Amino acid sequence: MHKEDLMVQQELLEAINQVMPFGKYAGRKLLELPEPYLVWFHREGFPAGKLGQQLALVYEVKLNGLEAMLRPLLK
């Protein structure tokens, strides 16, 4: 496996296991956020920085129907 592939896998694992630090769903892992909440962020703008990048990644995961495949990787 290439180094880039390992980095992408690590980023994905970190994103789905990241805990939402604020708002209505504070304390939930990003993969567990309701899809309409992620759609709202997509429409209004993701926060700056790493959290915004992780939310955008989880949005893409849900948009492409990959949530069930990744759920076993939650810690």
C-alpha positions in Angstrom: 0.0 0.0 0.0 1.2 3.5 -0.8 2.0 6.1 1.8 -0.7 8.4 0.4 -3.3 5.6 0.7 -2.4 5.1 4.4 -2.6 8.8 5.0 -6.1 9.0 3.5 -7.2 6.0 5.5 -5.9 7.6 8.7 -7.7 10.9 7.9 -10.9 9.0 7.3 -10.6 7.1 10.6 -9.9 10.4 12.5 -12.8 12.1 10.8 -15.5 9.5 11.5 -14.3 9.2 15.1 -13.9 13.0 15.8 -16.4 14.2 18.4 -18.5 17.3 17.5 -17.2 20.0 19.9 -20.2 22.4 19.7 -23.8 22.9 18.8 -26.9 20.8 19.0 -25.0 17.6 18.5 -22.0 18.3 20.7 -20.5 15.0 22.0 -21.5 12.9 19.0 -19.0 11.4 16.6 -19.1 13.0 13.2 -20.3 9.8 11.5 -23.2 9.8 13.9 -24.4 13.3 12.9 -27.8 13.4 11.1 -27.4 13.9 7.4 -29.6 17.0 7.3 -27.2 18.7 9.8 -24.3 18.0 7.4 -26.3 19.2 4.4 -26.9 22.4 6.3 -23.2 22.9 6.8 -22.6 22.1 3.1 -25.1 24.8 2.2 -24.0 27.4 4.8 -20.3 26.6 4.8 -18.2 24.3 6.9 -16.2 25.7 9.7 -12.6 26.7 9.0 -9.7 24.3 9.8 -9.5 20.6 10.4 -13.0 20.2 11.8 -14.5 21.8 8.7 -12.4 19.4 6.5 -13.6 16.4 8.6 -17.2 17.5 8.4 -16.9 17.9 4.6 -15.4 14.4 4.4 -18.2 12.9 6.5 -20.8 14.7 4.3 -19.2 13.0 1.2 -19.3 9.6 3.0 -23.0 10.0 3.7 -23.8 11.4 0.3 -22.2 8.4 -1.3 -23.9 5.8 0.9 -20.7 4.6 2.6 -21.9 5.2 6.2 -22.8 1.5 6.9 -19.5 0.3 5.6 -17.6 2.7 8.0 -19.7 2.2 11.1 -17.7 -0.8 12.3 -14.6 1.4 12.4 -16.1 3.7 15.1 -14.1 3.5 18.3 
